[in-house]
């Protein structure tokens, strides 16, 4: 669900926006190689931009899972537990 809402939903909204507006001068200047391939314009995402987001998401999710595992081992609780460690 988080991946869909975090990545899929903005892409879907941007795709609908670009389908309704078409090419702009700014788009033609930023993506000159794509203006002939997609004459109506389109939502373009450079592949390098997604890698950083996926790395950050993976690091945060691994950290969260590590904290949950530590709390289960140390306090026999994940989200609750004794009053001092909540």
N, C-alpha and C positions, 0 to 999 in steps of 0.2 A: 504494500500500500504506500509506504513512504517513497519508494522509487517512482511509482506512478505519479504521485502528487508532486514530488520534488522535481522530476525530470519530464515525465510524460505530459502532464497537464500544461505546463508552460509551452512545450513544443506544439501541442495541439492548438492552443490559443494563438500562438505565433503563426502557425500554418493557415489557420482560418483568416487571420488578419492579412497575411500576404496574398492569399487567394482573392481577397476582396479588393485590395489596393493595387496590386501589380507593381511593376518596376517604378522606382523613383530615381532621380538623378544621383542621390547619395548612394543608393544600392548599386547603380551602374558604375560609379567611381570606385566603390569598395571591392566589387567583384567583377572586374572587367572580363575575365575568362568565362564567367557563367552567363553573361548577358545574351550570348548567342545560343547557348545550350538551353536556356530557360527564358524565352522571349517575354513571357508574362511576369517574370520575377519569381521569387520564391524565398522561403525561409532557409538560409544557408548557415550551417554551423561548421566551423573549421574543426577538424578532428582533434587537434591539440588542445582545444578548450575543454573538452570533456574529461580528459585524463586527470587533470588536477582535481576536478570535482569528485571523481570516483576514488582517487587516492585519499582525499580528506574524508569522504563518507566511510571508506573502509577502515581508516585509522580510528575514527570516532566510534564506529560500531565495535571494533575489536577492543577498544578501551572500555566501552560500556559492558561488553560481555566479560571482560577481565574483572571489572569491579563487582559484577554480579557473582561470578565464581568465587572471588575472594570473600565476599560477604557470606556466601553460603558455607564456605569452609571455616571461616573464622568465627562467625556469630550464629551459625545455623539459621540464618534468615537472609532473605534477599532484599525485600522491600520494607519489612517490619523489623522485628527483633527487640532486644532489650532497649530500655529507654535511653541509655547512654550512647548508643551507636546509631540511633535513628537519624 
